[in-house]
Amino acid sequence: MKRFVVGLMALLLVAHGLLFAGGGAEKKAVGKQEPVKILWWSHWANEPAKRQVIEAIKADYMKSHPNVEIELVWWDKNPLQDAWRVAMTAKKGAPDLVTDPAEKVVEQLKAGWFLELGDKFPWQNFYPEVRSIGNKFEGVKGEYLFHISMPLQMILYNRDIFKEIGVTVPPDYQFTAEEFLEIVKKANAKGYAGLANAIGNRPFPATYLVEYLLLSKVGPEEFELYRTGKKSWNTPEAREVLEFSAQLRDAGIWPPSFASMGIDEFHVYFHTQRKAAMLLIPTWYTGRAFKPVKEGGQDPNFRFGMLRYPKMKNGKGHEYILAGFESGYMIGSLTKHPEVARDILAFASQPKYGALWTAITNSPSAIKYTEKDLPPDMDKTWSWYHEEMNKVYGPVKKFIWNQWGLSGAWTDAVKSVLNEGIPLKLITVDEAIKKLDAAIGK
């Protein structure tokens, strides 16, 4: 997996004062004339803004291709992945287009479950990292994954809780590791969890803590070696990070319902119940949070703040944050209409859909666009969010990596150790290091 370090992409919408990079040339999709029906299974059932964008792409494609009918079915992530595995194993009922299987993508690519997008795909419409990083999978050649989103990984904090516990955010929005630990202790003393993150139905929310600390400690080059299973964790630096994460655990960083609370619930735990001082989350937070309160979204007047990652002592990565990719789409290998499926994703790659994604979902798009591509009637309800993001993260560098480019025993070990073992106090740091090292290269 190639390392790539660049300056932070512009985070605000153009209408809010900042420019995104320019979009590539738009290509007109070509549809066949015979009637075609495409089945499209998509994650994001509980994220209306994302559904709005994908539904718009579907409607526009069908309007310009009258012979094509697209059936778009919305799922939550885990049921979708279960149904996809059943359909592909039975070789019956599988969709033509499907949300990628996240941590199982390499395994399923090697099983031949997906088709390549190919060199003729309009890659010029995307940021270059989409192809050079977001489509690099261990032991697999070719590009398979359509990315529409390119999120940043943030730390959100509740301003009222910080005020209540007597914490003042420094001018650079970055606490030392020792100060961060004190925040957790103070929050816990007042009955708040340090973080809202929980692991009830996802294999990654707790890994963010070690990832943020590790990047701060060792910098991007070493971070990638550790996190992708190419370097032993039995080093003073890795041990320091793991031991500090255990200190934070013992100080009360995780919520009482850490093991059972799901991803939708821990969003609400942070923004509506307000039982945690902070939340570690990518910019896809907006998909679940920036929707009507009656649907589980947050009050627009709950204006949280943002922080940079804690400064580990003598760290080499204090000026970085992580960025990467979220769910995207792939072409199922059982499709009877591979060219049409590929053409739909090429159609979705137009700059106007990158602009629409950012305008509607309030999360950075992987597709380049310019000011002219933005919709004229943009909702400015969340302007304060973009202003805060640009203020805190605008000056820092981002390290882009593909967390789904790995598979096998290493991925299982990361989940077992970083998402469950240390946070739940099921294993010691020594045991964690042994387990991670035993999975290197597997």
N, C-alpha and C positions, 0 to 999 in steps of 0.2 A: 504494500500500500504506500503510495508516494506521499511524502510530506509536502504540505503547501502552506506557507505563511504569507499573508497579505495584510494590507491595511484594512480597517473596518469599512465595509460597504456603507453607503449612505443609508440612514435608517428612517428618515422621515419621508413621508409622501411629499412630492414636489409642491403640492398645494399648501403644505405646512411649512415650506421654506427650504427644503433641501432637494438636491437632484440625485436620481439614480443614474447608473450608467446607461448609455443609449442602447436601443434594441437593434436586432439584426433585421435583415430584409424579410418581409413577409412573403410567404409562398402560398399560392392558392392551391388548396387540396383538390385532388381529382378523384371523383367517385365513379364507380362502375354503374352501369345502367340497369342490370338485373336487380330484382328486389333482394335486399340483404337485411337480415335481422342480427343485431349484435347484443349480446348479453354482457352487461358491465356490472361487476360487483365492487362496491366501494365502502371503505371504512368511513368514519365521520358521521354516523347516524345521529349522534348527539351534538353535532357542531353545525348549526344552521348557516353560518356565514360561508363555511367551506362548501356546504351543499349548494348554496346559492350560486357560487362560481361554477361548480361542475355542472349543475343543471343548465346554466346559461350556455356553457360550451356544448352540451348535448343538444339544446334547442337550436343553437346557431348551426351546428353541423347538419342536423336533420333538415333545416330550412334550405341550406345550400346543397344538400344531397337528398332530394325527395325519395329516392329509391332505397334509402337506408333508414331502418327503424332501430332505435337504440332503447333497450330496456335497462334502466338504471336502478339497481337494487341497493338500498342502504343498510349497512350492518354496523354493529359494534365490532371492534377489532378481533377479539378472541373467538366469538361465534363464526365470524367470516373465515378465519384461518382454519377452524375445525371443518367447516363445510367445504372449503377449498381442498383440504387434504382428502376428505372422503370422496369428492367428485373426481379428483385426479387419480386416486388409487383405483376407483371403480371404472375410470375412463368413460364416465357418463355424467352429463349434466353440468360440466364445468363451464364457466363463463369465458368469453373471448378476451375480456379485459378484467383485471383484478388488482386490488391493492396489494403491494408487495408484502411478502411474509416476514418482514423485519428480520429478527435474529435467525430465521430459518432460510433466508434467501440463498445463501451459498449452497446449503444442502440440497435445496430444491432445484437450483440451477444445475448442479451436477447430476441430478436425476432426470434432467431434460424436460422440465415442466414449463419452461418459458422460451419464447422466441426472441432473437436479437432485434434491436431497433435498426441497426445497420449504419453504414457510412453516409447514406443518402438522407438520413434523418436530419432535420434542420438544427444541428448542434450550434450553429452560429447565433441562434436566438437566445442561447443560455449563457450564463456566466461559465467561463472555461472550467471551473472546478467541478461542475456537474458531470462533465465527461471524464476529466482527469483524475478525480477523486471519488465522486459519487457513483461512478460506474466501474470501479475497480473492486473485484471480488476475488478472494484468495483461491488460487487454483483454477480460475475460470477466465477464458478469453472472450472478448466481445463486450458490447454495451447493451443492456437489457432494460434499464430502469428510467422511466420518465419522472423527473423531479419537477414539481411545480413550486415547492417551498424550500427555503434555505434559512432555517432559524438560527438565532443566536441563543446561547445558554446564559440565563440571567440569575440574579439574586433579587427577589422582591422583598420589601420589608413594610410592615405596618407602622406608619408614622405615629399613630396614637399610642401603640404599645411601647415604641421606643421612648416616647415622651414620658409615659407612665413609669417606666423602669429607669429613667434618668440617663438615657443614651443619646449622645449628640454625634451625628454623622460628620466625619472629617471632611475638609474641603475637597479631597481627592476621592471621596466616596469609598475609601478602602481602609478597613481595619487591619491591625496586625493579628496574627493568629491568637495571641494572648488576649487581645481585646475582644475578638470574636467569641472566644470561650467564655469570657465574662458576660457577654450579652446573653448567651444561652443560660448561664447560671442565674442571672438576674430575671430573665423571662420565666424560668422554671420556678423561681421563688415566688413569683406573682401568679402562678397557676397556668402559665402559657407554655406550650411546647416551643422549642427553639425553631423547628421547621414543621411545616404541614405535610411534607412528603410522606407517603406510605406505599406499601408494596402489595396490597391486596389482590390486584389483578394485572400487574405489570412487572417485568423482570429487570427494571432499570431505575426507578425513582431514587433509590438510596445510593446507587453508584455515583450519582452526580457529586456527592460530597467528597468522596475520595478523588474523583476526577478533577474537580476544581482545585483542591489542595495540592494534588500531584502536579498539575500544570504550573501552579504558583511556585512550587518548590524546585522543579527540575527544568522547566522551560519546555517549549514545544517539541524539540527533537527527541529528547529523552522521554517525554510524556508518551509519544507515539510508540517508542520501543517497549515501554512498560505495558501500555494499555492494549497493544496488539499482540502481546505474548511473545516478544522477541528479545526480552531481557529479563534476567532473574530479578525477583522482588527481594531477594536476600541481600539488600544493600542498606547502608545507613539512611539514605534519603527515602527510600520506599518504606522502610521500617518506621521512620519518623512520621510519615504521613498516616500510616495505618494506626500507629499508637495514638496520634492526635485525634483521629476519627473515633477511636475507642474512648478517649477522654471526653470528647463531645457527647458521645452516647451516654456515658455515665453522668454527665452534667444535665441530661434531659433534652437533648436535641430532637429526639423523635417523639411523635405524639403517642399517647397511650394505646390508640387503635392502629398503630403502625403496621401490624401484621395483617390486619383484615380490611382496612379502609381502601377503597378502590380509587382510581384516578379521578373520576368525576367528584367523588366525595371529598377528596383532599383539596380539590380546588375550592369547594364550598367551605370547607374547614378553615381555609385561609381568608377568603374574601367576604363571606357572609357570617359565618359563626365567629370568625376572628379569634380563634383559639391558639394561633401560632404567630410568633413574631416575624417569621420569614418563610420564604418558599424558594426552593431551587427549581427552576423551570425554564425550558426553552420558550421562544417567542410564540410557540403554538399554544401557550396559555390562553391567548385571546379567543381561540376557537370555542373553548368551553366557558370562558368567563365573560366575554363581551357579547352576551345575548340577553334577552329579557330576563329580569329577575324571576318572574314566574316560571321560567323554564330552567332555572338553576344558575343563571348568570349573576354577575355582581352589580351593585348599585354604581352607576357611572360616577357618583360623587365620592366613592371610596378610592381616593387617590393615593395609592401606595407609592413608595419610593423604590429606588434601585441602588444596588451596591456592586462594586467590583469584588473580585475574589479576595479572600483573606491573604495577607502577605505572610507567607511562611518565612521563617528566619533564614537569612542568606539565600533566599530564593532567586531563581533565574527567570521566572516567568511572571513577575508582578504586573507587567504591562499588557498581558494577553487575556483574552477570553476565548472560550470554545465556540465553534460554529459547526454546522453540519447539515444534515438532511432529515426530513421526517417522511411520513408515508408518501409513496408515489405509486405509479401504475405500471403494470407489466402485461405482456401479451401471453395468454395461455397457449401452450403448444398443441392443445387439442382443437383450437379454433379451425373452423372451415373457411374463415375469411381473414387470413393473416394480413393481406394488403389493406383491407378496409380498417382493421383494427389499428394497424400501424399509421394509416392516414388520419384516423381520429386523433391519435396522440400528436401527430405532426401539426394538425389543425389547432390543437390545444396549445401549441408552442408559440403561437403568435404573440408579439409584444403586448397587444391589447389585453390578453388574458393574464399576462404577468402583472400589468397595471391593475386589472380588475381584482386579482388575487390580493394584492397589497392593500388596495383601497377598501375592499370588503372585509377581509380577514384581519387586517391590521398586523400582518406578519410578513417579513421580507419574502419576495418571490425569487425563485431560481431563474426566472425568465427576464431578460433585459427589456427595458422600455424607456420611453422618453415622456416628457410632459404632455405631448399631444395625445398619447395613448390613454391618459387617465380619464375616467368618466367625469362628465361635467357636474354631476349632482352628488359629489362625495359627502358622506356624513362626517361631520367634524366633532361628533360627540366625544371621541377619544383622542382629540388633539393633544391633550395634556400628557397622555401616555407616550406619544411619539416625541414630544418635547423632552420628557424625562429620559427616554432612551438615548436620544442624541446627546444630551448633556452628560450622561454618565458613561456611555459606551462609545460615543462618537470618537473621542481622542485615542482610544486604545486599539491595539492590533488584535486581529482574530486569527485563530488557528483552526483551519477547516479539516475535518477528518470524517471518515465514513465508518460509523459504529456498526453498520450491518455488513461490512465487508469481511467478517470473520465467521467462523463456525466451529462445530465440533466440541471437543473436550474443553478447549480454552473458553469458549462462550459460556459453557455450563459452569466452569469454575468461577468465572467472574460473577455470574448470578449467585452462585452458592456462597461465595466469600464476601463480595462487596455489597450485594443487594440484600443478603439474608444473614450470613454467618456472623460477621462482626456487628452489624446493627442490632441483631437479636441476641447477641452475647452467646452464640452457640459454639463459637470457636475462639481460641486465643489468637493473638497476632502471630505467634510462632507457627501455629497450626495453619493460619491463613496463608502465610508465606510458603509453607511446604505444599499446600494444596494448589496454589497458583503456579508455583515452579514445576510441579508434577505435570501440569497441563500444557506447559510451553511446547509449541510445535505440534500439538495434537488436535 
